[in-house]
Amino acid sequence: MTEKDKQLSVLFFLPAMIFMVLFFVYPIAILVKDSFYDNADPNHFVGLLNYRDSIVSDSFRQSFVNTMVYVVGAVGAELLLGMVLALLLSAGFKGANVIRTLLLSPLMISPLVCGLIWKFMLNDQFGILNSLLFRAGWLKSPQSLLWLSDSKLALVSCIIADVWLTTPFMMLILLAGIQSIPDSLYEAAHIDGANKRQSFMHITLPGLRAVILVAVVIRFIDAMKSFDIIWVMTQGGPNGSSSLVSTLIYKSVARYNNGGSASAMAVIFMVVLLALCSIFIKRFWNPGKKAM
């Protein structure tokens, strides 16, 4: 590569580098700096005090546990449902294209609108879901199931809304992965006497290993930082039962003006997120090893 080519490469890379510095590196640096200062006095350096207070805080630990439950429940259900729908659509039955288009329609809705839709559907006064369950005879009255007011159901309700919104994303990625697997592999397996279950276990799943990893990591990161759906539906209530780390950080800044504590929680959350993603990728992505 000549000197002119090197200069041209740097010139092409410069806009991306400036963007990364302004909108990624600089905000993170400010976030880390603010985490070492007092909530009341931004000029008062307190060291690791905000980190200690965040770690021992019951609200932060509860929100962190809720976040993990939310992520595992939502991503797990989306992976399972997405796989089932992708397998059904890959069969190529009549009308599959129309059904696929209808299934992808939730992707056109923002998380904020999704939260509003499910907030109205799950309302115990006029929600359509309780009304249908009552007419089916599964509820004694439409008001007997408090989806958003019961501490045991609030987080589950938010998970249901998230699954409805993003399962089409998982389905689309898995469907593309299934269609990329050569048909000759299935034909050879059929000649050898393999049934559909064996073909799925020994051809489809190994062929989707990388696709599943990418889809799960993307959804894992996206679910970890979920805010819109939770805030619109429950605002983290009742009594913090559906509070996630993202909603707790927002409340700390917007309601209580605790910028230092919020920054410390954000840094801790970011480090944990990076660590979990690294462990997951290292555990399930081994290009040099054969799948067990």
Legacy VTK file of the C-alpha trace (Angstrom):
# vtk DataFile Version 3.0
C-alpha trace
ASCII
DATASET POLYDATA
POINTS 292 float
0.000 0.000 0.000
1.412 3.356 -1.034
1.543 6.432 1.166
-1.264 7.985 -0.840
-3.458 4.917 -0.286
-2.795 5.079 3.460
-3.783 8.746 3.574
-6.916 7.993 1.561
-7.822 5.156 3.954
-7.424 7.467 6.952
-9.560 10.081 5.194
-12.378 7.569 4.673
-12.108 6.363 8.278
-12.043 9.881 9.766
-15.836 10.583 9.728
-16.562 7.292 11.528
-13.824 7.990 14.055
-15.172 11.481 14.757
-18.676 10.067 15.156
-17.448 7.399 17.591
-15.517 9.918 19.673
-18.380 12.415 19.870
-21.259 10.014 20.461
-19.610 7.026 22.175
-16.219 7.672 23.751
-16.964 11.171 25.063
-20.360 10.301 26.671
-18.862 7.232 28.358
-15.960 9.322 29.680
-18.416 11.872 31.108
-20.496 9.050 32.591
-17.497 7.523 34.351
-16.357 10.940 35.599
-19.784 11.804 37.035
-19.918 8.480 38.893
-17.082 9.664 41.155
-18.805 12.882 42.244
-21.476 13.721 44.804
-25.147 13.836 43.849
-25.771 17.184 45.526
-22.463 18.814 44.619
-21.067 17.884 41.172
-17.702 19.382 42.178
-17.336 17.220 45.305
-15.240 14.117 44.568
-16.470 11.081 46.546
-14.437 8.298 44.941
-16.121 4.889 44.965
-18.864 5.914 47.379
-21.560 5.939 44.679
-20.512 2.475 43.550
-20.667 1.134 47.092
-24.083 2.680 47.703
-25.385 1.255 44.430
-24.152 -2.268 45.133
-25.653 -2.397 48.643
-28.895 -0.743 47.517
-31.900 -3.055 47.709
-33.618 -1.226 44.842
-30.599 -1.692 42.550
-30.263 -5.380 43.372
-33.991 -5.941 42.870
-33.900 -4.084 39.561
-30.884 -6.100 38.439
-32.630 -9.395 39.276
-35.774 -8.186 37.486
-33.664 -7.273 34.462
-32.137 -10.753 34.282
-35.561 -12.391 34.660
-36.931 -10.092 31.960
-34.052 -10.839 29.573
-34.026 -14.609 30.093
-37.826 -14.863 29.890
-38.235 -12.614 26.857
-35.251 -13.797 24.807
-35.898 -17.462 25.636
-39.546 -17.248 24.591
-38.658 -15.296 21.447
-36.035 -17.856 20.443
-38.441 -20.749 20.944
-41.398 -19.116 19.179
-39.173 -17.692 16.456
-37.731 -21.142 15.759
-41.192 -22.735 15.571
-42.509 -20.035 13.219
-39.368 -20.137 11.075
-39.640 -23.916 10.681
-43.316 -23.651 9.741
-42.705 -20.906 7.177
-39.703 -22.714 5.701
-42.012 -25.591 4.744
-43.299 -23.413 1.907
-47.027 -24.105 2.211
-49.627 -22.112 0.289
-50.083 -18.637 1.708
-46.770 -18.703 3.600
-45.716 -15.344 2.150
-48.932 -13.662 3.305
-48.648 -15.141 6.799
-44.996 -14.101 6.988
-45.916 -10.524 6.102
-48.617 -10.465 8.785
-46.236 -11.917 11.383
-43.664 -9.224 10.595
-46.138 -6.385 11.194
-45.182 -5.872 14.888
-41.678 -4.904 13.739
-43.177 -1.755 12.240
-44.389 -0.612 15.678
-42.135 1.261 18.080
-41.646 -0.104 21.635
-43.498 2.936 22.987
-46.594 2.209 20.907
-46.315 -1.492 21.758
-46.344 -0.638 25.453
-49.440 1.524 25.029
-51.247 -1.206 23.070
-50.609 -3.844 25.712
-51.319 -1.437 28.551
-54.826 -0.951 27.185
-55.272 -4.647 26.354
-54.258 -5.722 29.871
-56.232 -3.036 31.685
-58.390 -4.641 34.404
-61.274 -2.220 33.796
-61.741 -2.239 30.024
-58.941 -4.483 28.702
-59.916 -6.875 25.927
-57.828 -9.779 27.270
-59.651 -10.015 30.605
-62.950 -9.618 28.783
-62.154 -12.568 26.510
-60.986 -14.710 29.433
-64.186 -13.860 31.330
-66.393 -14.785 28.360
-64.484 -18.063 28.022
-65.284 -18.835 31.652
-61.706 -18.704 32.896
-62.267 -15.649 35.110
-64.998 -14.963 37.649
-65.063 -11.314 36.623
-63.116 -9.122 34.155
-61.500 -7.354 37.124
-60.258 -10.474 38.898
-56.888 -10.547 37.098
-54.785 -7.428 37.675
-52.061 -7.756 35.069
-50.362 -4.415 35.695
-51.267 -3.874 39.367
-50.282 -7.265 40.761
-46.616 -7.448 41.776
-46.509 -11.084 40.626
-47.862 -10.323 37.140
-46.481 -6.878 36.271
-43.104 -8.091 35.023
-44.717 -11.040 33.228
-47.049 -8.620 31.442
-44.086 -6.590 30.211
-42.357 -9.768 29.026
-45.472 -10.739 27.049
-45.470 -7.358 25.303
-41.760 -7.638 24.483
-42.207 -11.170 23.117
-45.064 -10.027 20.886
-42.977 -7.130 19.576
-39.656 -8.827 18.824
-40.454 -12.478 18.086
-40.811 -11.547 14.361
-37.207 -10.281 14.437
-35.986 -13.625 15.755
-38.201 -15.489 13.290
-36.848 -13.498 10.335
-33.198 -14.161 11.212
-33.782 -17.871 11.850
-35.815 -18.214 8.660
-32.976 -16.692 6.643
-30.560 -19.093 8.310
-32.742 -22.120 7.566
-33.121 -21.129 3.917
-29.331 -20.848 3.594
-28.821 -24.520 4.531
-28.350 -26.586 1.320
-31.271 -28.852 0.448
-28.798 -31.540 -0.540
-28.032 -32.160 3.132
-31.669 -32.921 3.888
-31.943 -35.097 0.784
-28.909 -37.104 1.807
-30.271 -37.492 5.333
-33.620 -38.657 3.952
-31.888 -41.262 1.787
-30.005 -42.499 4.864
-33.318 -42.979 6.648
-33.265 -39.942 8.975
-36.636 -38.628 10.160
-37.564 -34.970 10.590
-36.460 -34.826 14.227
-33.059 -36.278 13.398
-32.655 -33.914 10.451
-33.481 -30.983 12.711
-31.061 -32.060 15.451
-28.143 -32.983 13.182
-28.546 -30.591 10.232
-30.751 -27.599 11.079
-29.465 -26.819 14.562
-25.746 -27.150 13.728
-26.319 -25.080 10.603
-28.030 -22.365 12.646
-25.381 -22.242 15.391
-23.823 -18.952 14.272
-27.211 -17.454 13.356
-28.701 -18.305 16.757
-25.672 -16.855 18.526
-25.885 -13.553 16.657
-29.656 -13.293 17.130
-29.492 -14.095 20.848
-26.629 -11.669 21.514
-28.424 -8.851 19.672
-31.668 -9.502 21.530
-29.823 -9.974 24.832
-28.234 -6.538 24.590
-31.470 -4.954 23.374
-33.551 -6.537 26.161
-31.028 -5.600 28.845
-31.488 -1.922 28.024
-35.269 -2.063 27.564
-37.025 1.022 28.850
-39.970 2.141 26.706
-42.251 -0.847 27.238
-41.630 -1.019 30.987
-42.044 2.699 31.532
-45.260 2.986 29.531
-46.894 -0.086 31.050
-45.885 0.009 34.734
-43.142 2.625 35.315
-41.380 -0.090 37.298
-44.247 -0.681 39.723
-45.965 -1.820 41.738
-43.388 -1.532 44.541
-40.504 -2.016 42.132
-41.698 -5.472 41.057
-41.196 -4.641 37.369
-38.383 -2.121 37.780
-35.385 -2.678 35.502
-31.958 -1.123 35.835
-32.791 1.262 32.990
-35.949 2.560 34.696
-34.139 2.854 38.048
-31.374 4.924 36.452
-33.953 7.183 34.811
-35.793 7.703 38.097
-32.532 8.471 39.903
-31.767 11.264 37.440
-35.190 12.625 36.450
-37.014 12.364 39.778
-34.355 12.459 42.484
-31.550 14.342 40.687
-28.994 11.742 41.798
-26.652 12.037 38.851
-23.677 10.488 40.640
-25.556 7.387 41.786
-27.240 6.996 38.384
-23.864 7.215 36.639
-22.372 4.603 38.974
-25.286 2.232 38.349
-24.948 2.774 34.606
-21.220 1.985 34.692
-21.793 -1.171 36.762
-24.575 -2.232 34.430
-22.439 -1.613 31.348
-19.518 -3.636 32.740
-21.813 -6.539 33.683
-23.436 -6.446 30.234
-20.071 -6.576 28.463
-18.893 -9.395 30.726
-22.022 -11.488 30.146
-21.852 -11.009 26.386
-18.151 -11.936 26.345
-18.779 -15.087 28.382
-21.716 -16.075 26.198
-19.794 -15.599 22.962
-16.715 -17.392 24.308
-18.845 -20.289 25.522
-20.942 -20.826 22.409
-18.749 -19.503 19.604
-15.807 -21.837 19.036
-14.984 -21.784 15.327
-12.037 -24.092 15.822
-14.028 -26.790 17.598
-16.722 -29.050 16.336
-20.128 -28.766 17.954
-20.538 -31.398 20.603
LINES 1 293
292 0 1 2 3 4 5 6 7 8 9 10 11 12 13 14 15 16 17 18 19 20 21 22 23 24 25 26 27 28 29 30 31 32 33 34 35 36 37 38 39 40 41 42 43 44 45 46 47 48 49 50 51 52 53 54 55 56 57 58 59 60 61 62 63 64 65 66 67 68 69 70 71 72 73 74 75 76 77 78 79 80 81 82 83 84 85 86 87 88 89 90 91 92 93 94 95 96 97 98 99 100 101 102 103 104 105 106 107 108 109 110 111 112 113 114 115 116 117 118 119 120 121 122 123 124 125 126 127 128 129 130 131 132 133 134 135 136 137 138 139 140 141 142 143 144 145 146 147 148 149 150 151 152 153 154 155 156 157 158 159 160 161 162 163 164 165 166 167 168 169 170 171 172 173 174 175 176 177 178 179 180 181 182 183 184 185 186 187 188 189 190 191 192 193 194 195 196 197 198 199 200 201 202 203 204 205 206 207 208 209 210 211 212 213 214 215 216 217 218 219 220 221 222 223 224 225 226 227 228 229 230 231 232 233 234 235 236 237 238 239 240 241 242 243 244 245 246 247 248 249 250 251 252 253 254 255 256 257 258 259 260 261 262 263 264 265 266 267 268 269 270 271 272 273 274 275 276 277 278 279 280 281 282 283 284 285 286 287 288 289 290 291
